[in-house]
Amino acid sequence: MNSIEDIQNEIIEEFSILGDDKESTIYYIMELGSQLPEFPEDERMDENIIKGCQSKVWLTTKENDGKIQFYADSNTDITKGLISLLIRVLSDRKPNEILNADLFFIDKIGMGNIIGSQRSNGLSAMIKQMKLYALAYQTKQNA
Protein backbone atom coordinates (compact mmCIF):
# COMPACT_ATOMS: atom_id res chain seq x y z
CA MET A 1 0.00 0.00 0.00
CA ASN A 2 1.24 3.47 -0.84
CA SER A 3 2.08 5.89 1.94
CA ILE A 4 -0.15 8.83 2.83
CA GLU A 5 2.43 11.09 1.19
CA ASP A 6 2.48 9.00 -2.01
CA ILE A 7 -1.30 9.08 -2.32
CA GLN A 8 -1.35 12.84 -1.82
CA ASN A 9 1.27 13.25 -4.53
CA GLU A 10 -0.89 11.12 -6.87
CA ILE A 11 -3.85 13.41 -6.16
CA ILE A 12 -1.73 16.53 -6.80
CA GLU A 13 -0.63 15.05 -10.12
CA GLU A 14 -4.21 14.19 -11.13
CA PHE A 15 -5.40 17.72 -10.36
CA SER A 16 -2.40 19.33 -12.11
CA ILE A 17 -3.63 17.82 -15.38
CA LEU A 18 -6.79 19.91 -15.02
CA GLY A 19 -4.77 23.12 -14.71
CA ASP A 20 -6.70 26.21 -13.66
CA ASP A 21 -9.99 25.06 -15.19
CA LYS A 22 -12.29 25.45 -12.21
CA GLU A 23 -15.29 23.88 -13.92
CA SER A 24 -13.36 20.74 -14.89
CA THR A 25 -11.89 20.53 -11.40
CA ILE A 26 -15.32 20.69 -9.75
CA TYR A 27 -16.65 18.10 -12.18
CA TYR A 28 -13.69 15.83 -11.36
CA ILE A 29 -14.32 16.20 -7.61
CA MET A 30 -17.96 15.26 -8.17
CA GLU A 31 -16.88 12.28 -10.30
CA LEU A 32 -14.63 11.05 -7.48
CA GLY A 33 -17.56 11.23 -5.07
CA SER A 34 -19.71 9.11 -7.36
CA GLN A 35 -17.15 6.31 -7.00
CA LEU A 36 -17.66 5.95 -3.23
CA PRO A 37 -19.16 2.61 -2.23
CA GLU A 38 -22.89 2.58 -1.45
CA PHE A 39 -23.48 3.90 2.08
CA PRO A 40 -25.83 1.75 4.19
CA GLU A 41 -29.22 3.37 4.70
CA ASP A 42 -29.28 2.35 8.38
CA GLU A 43 -26.09 4.38 8.98
CA ARG A 44 -27.77 7.63 7.88
CA MET A 45 -28.49 8.71 11.43
CA ASP A 46 -27.88 11.97 13.24
CA GLU A 47 -24.97 10.65 15.31
CA ASN A 48 -23.05 9.89 12.10
CA ILE A 49 -23.46 13.41 10.68
CA ILE A 50 -20.33 15.56 10.77
CA LYS A 51 -21.00 18.77 12.68
CA GLY A 52 -19.77 21.94 10.99
CA CYS A 53 -20.61 20.99 7.42
CA GLN A 54 -23.22 22.99 5.55
CA SER A 55 -24.16 19.85 3.62
CA LYS A 56 -25.07 16.61 5.32
CA VAL A 57 -22.08 14.31 5.55
CA TRP A 58 -22.38 10.92 7.18
CA LEU A 59 -19.16 9.25 8.34
CA THR A 60 -18.68 5.84 9.93
CA THR A 61 -15.68 3.63 10.59
CA LYS A 62 -14.70 0.04 11.04
CA GLU A 63 -11.50 -1.31 12.46
CA ASN A 64 -9.71 -4.10 10.65
CA ASP A 65 -6.40 -5.47 11.90
CA GLY A 66 -5.59 -2.26 13.81
CA LYS A 67 -6.39 -0.06 10.82
CA ILE A 68 -9.36 2.24 10.36
CA GLN A 69 -11.62 2.10 7.35
CA PHE A 70 -13.78 5.14 6.72
CA TYR A 71 -17.17 5.08 5.00
CA ALA A 72 -19.06 8.21 4.04
CA ASP A 73 -21.78 9.81 2.00
CA SER A 74 -23.17 13.28 1.48
CA ASN A 75 -26.33 14.84 0.14
CA THR A 76 -24.30 17.03 -2.27
CA ASP A 77 -22.00 15.81 -5.05
CA ILE A 78 -19.12 18.21 -4.39
CA THR A 79 -19.01 17.42 -0.67
CA LYS A 80 -19.18 13.71 -1.46
CA GLY A 81 -16.15 14.20 -3.72
CA LEU A 82 -14.26 16.03 -0.97
CA ILE A 83 -14.86 13.29 1.60
CA SER A 84 -13.87 10.69 -1.02
CA LEU A 85 -10.46 12.38 -1.35
CA LEU A 86 -9.98 12.28 2.42
CA ILE A 87 -11.02 8.64 2.53
CA ARG A 88 -8.55 7.84 -0.24
CA VAL A 89 -5.73 9.39 1.79
CA LEU A 90 -6.67 8.34 5.33
CA SER A 91 -8.61 5.07 5.10
CA ASP A 92 -6.94 1.74 5.91
CA ARG A 93 -4.36 3.42 8.13
CA LYS A 94 -3.30 2.97 11.73
CA PRO A 95 -4.64 5.63 14.11
CA ASN A 96 -1.23 7.23 14.66
CA GLU A 97 -0.74 7.60 10.89
CA ILE A 98 -4.05 9.45 10.62
CA LEU A 99 -3.32 11.64 13.63
CA ASN A 100 0.12 12.59 12.30
CA ALA A 101 -0.92 13.05 8.67
CA ASP A 102 -0.02 16.39 7.13
CA LEU A 103 -2.68 16.83 4.48
CA PHE A 104 -0.60 19.03 2.19
CA PHE A 105 -2.50 18.04 -0.97
CA ILE A 106 -5.40 20.35 -0.04
CA ASP A 107 -3.26 23.49 -0.40
CA LYS A 108 -1.18 22.13 -3.29
CA ILE A 109 -4.22 21.60 -5.50
CA GLY A 110 -5.65 25.01 -4.50
CA MET A 111 -8.75 23.50 -2.92
CA GLY A 112 -9.54 26.71 -1.02
CA ASN A 113 -9.85 28.62 -4.31
CA ILE A 114 -12.00 25.91 -5.83
CA ILE A 115 -14.58 25.34 -3.10
CA GLY A 116 -14.86 28.66 -1.24
CA SER A 117 -14.92 29.40 2.48
CA GLN A 118 -18.13 27.59 3.48
CA ARG A 119 -16.99 24.28 2.00
CA SER A 120 -13.46 24.87 3.31
CA ASN A 121 -14.94 25.02 6.81
CA GLY A 122 -16.80 21.80 6.09
CA LEU A 123 -13.62 20.15 4.79
CA SER A 124 -11.87 21.12 8.04
CA ALA A 125 -14.76 19.61 10.00
CA MET A 126 -14.42 16.36 8.02
CA ILE A 127 -10.69 16.17 8.74
CA LYS A 128 -11.28 16.93 12.41
CA GLN A 129 -13.90 14.17 12.70
CA MET A 130 -11.65 11.63 10.99
CA LYS A 131 -8.82 12.49 13.37
CA LEU A 132 -11.19 12.26 16.35
CA TYR A 133 -12.14 8.74 15.26
CA ALA A 134 -8.42 7.89 14.98
CA LEU A 135 -7.80 9.28 18.47
CA ALA A 136 -10.65 7.20 19.89
CA TYR A 137 -9.30 4.02 18.26
CA GLN A 138 -5.77 4.80 19.44
CA THR A 139 -7.00 5.35 23.00
CA LYS A 140 -8.92 2.06 22.86
CA GLN A 141 -5.88 0.20 21.51
CA ASN A 142 -3.65 1.59 24.26
CA ALA A 143 -6.09 0.82 27.07
N, C-alpha and C positions, 0 to 999 in steps of 0.2 A: 504494500500500500504506500502511496506517495505521502510525503510529509505535508503538514499544514502549509508550510512555505511553498512547496512544489505546486500544490493545488491552487494557491493564490496566484502564483506566477502563471499557471495555465489560464486562469480567469483573466488576468491582465492582458495576456496575449490574445485571447478570444475577443476581448473588448477593443483592443487596439486596432483590430481589423476593421471595426466599424467606424473608426476615426471620430470626428466631431459630429456625426450625424445623429442628432438627438432622437429623432423619430425612429430610426433603425435600432438604436440602443434600447429604447423603451420597448419596442416590439420584441427584441431579443430577450429582454428581461421577462416579458410576459410569456414568451415561448418556453423559457426555462421553467417557469412556474407550472406550465401545463404538463410538464414531465414528472411532477411529483407523484408518488404513488397515491392511490385512492385513500382518503382519510376516513376512518370508520365513523359512521353516523353517531354511534353511541359515545364517541369521544368529544362531540361538539357540545360541551357543557361549559357553563360559566367559569368553573375553576380552571379550565384549560385555556381560557382567553388571556392573551398577553395584555397587561394593563399598560396604557401609554401609547397605544396604537390607535390612530383614527379609524382604520379599518378593523374588522374583526380578524384576529389571527389566533388560531388554535394551535397549541404546541403540546406534544406529549413525548415521553421518552420510554425507552426500555433499556435495561442493562443486559449485556451479553458478554460474558468472559471478561468482566472488569471494564468494558468499554460501553459508552453511551450511544445509543441510536436515537436520533431525533425524528419525529414525524410531525408534519404541520399541514395546515391549510389556511386559506384566507378567502374572504368574500370578494376581494378585488384581485384582478390579474396581476397588476404591478407588484402589489404587496406579496402575493404568492410567489412571484419571481424572486423578490428580495430574500424571502425566507428560504427559498430553494438554494440560493447561493450560500447562505450561512450553513445550511444543512450539508451542502457539498463539502464545505471546508471543515466543519466541526463534528459531523456525525462519525460514529465508529472510532472514537478517540477515548483515551483514558481521561478521567476528570482533570488531572493536573495539566494535561496537554491543552484542554479547553480553557482552563483558568489562566494559563500562561500565554495563550495565543495572542499575538499581535496581528490584528486584522488590517494589515496595510493595504490590501487590495482595494478597499473601499475608497480611500483617498486616491490611489494610483489610477483608478478608472474614472475618477471625477464624479463619483456617485452623488455627492452633494449638489453638484450643478445639474444633474439629470433629474433628480427626484424632488428637489425643493425642501424647505425646512420642516414642513409637517411630516413628510415621510421620513426625513432624516431622523426626527425625534422617534418615530416608530421603529426605525431600523435600530437605533440605540436601545430602545426598550426590548427588542427581540434579542439582541446580543446580551443584554443584562439578564434576561430570563434564562437564556441558554447557559450562561455562566453560573447563575444561581442553582440550576439543576446540577451542574457539574460539582459545585461546592457541596450540595446536599449528598450526592453520591460519594464524594471523597470523604466527607465526615462519616458517612455510614460505613465505608470500607475501613476507616481507621479506628472505628469504635471497637 
